[in-house]
Amino acid sequence: MAIIKSNVVKAEKKAGGKGTITIEKVLGENELGCNEMFAKVTIPPGCSIGYHEHHGNTETYHILQGQALYNDNGKEMTLSAGTTTYCPDGEGHGIENCATEGDLVFMALITTTIQ
C-alpha cells in the first residue's frame, strides 16, 4: 500500500469563476487509472468555479462541508453536506460558495469517458 503525498494547487478564477480556490489532488498520475483527477476542493465564501462543460469526461462532486449554489446545465439549486452531484459527458455545471461564513469543501472526481 502506498502513502501518497497530496499536491495542493491554488487556482484563480477557475473556469471563469470568482476568487481563488484550493485544489488538493489526493491521487497522483500513477494512481488515477481511468480517472483524470481525484481531489479535495475548498472554496471560500464568495468564490466559485465557473460554469463549464465536460467533453470526453464526467465529473462528480461530493459535498463534505458548507453550502453551495450549484448550476446544473443552467438550473440552479442549493446543496449542503452529504449531497453528491454528477455531470455527464456533454453537459455542464458550476459551483459557488453561497455562504457568508465558512468554506465550501467537496471531493471532485473527473473520469475519462470510455467509448
Summary of the structure (lengths in Angstrom):
residues: 115
radius of gyration: 13.7
end to end distance: 30.7
largest distance: 42.5
contacts: 327
relative contact order: 0.26
helix: 5%
strand: 58%
